[in-house]
């Protein structure tokens, strides 16, 4: 669905599914690790930490999808 609708790519990279799965697992691992290690019992601080970490993971995931997995035809990315 992301290939067709979000990125409008004709094809994914040669190992697209593996890279995509690894990206998602790594994002979940980073968010859960940071959220569990730095919990402070302060609701606002913990919420900000979680949202900041999840947002950063989402941006990195998007960039990997856009420029590695579903890159535009004829781009320089390998």
Secondary structure, 3 states (H helix, E strand, C coil): CHHHHHCCCCCCCCCHHHHHHHHHHHHHHHHHHHHHHCCCCCHHHHHHHHHHHHHHHHHHHHHHHHHHHCCCCCCCCC
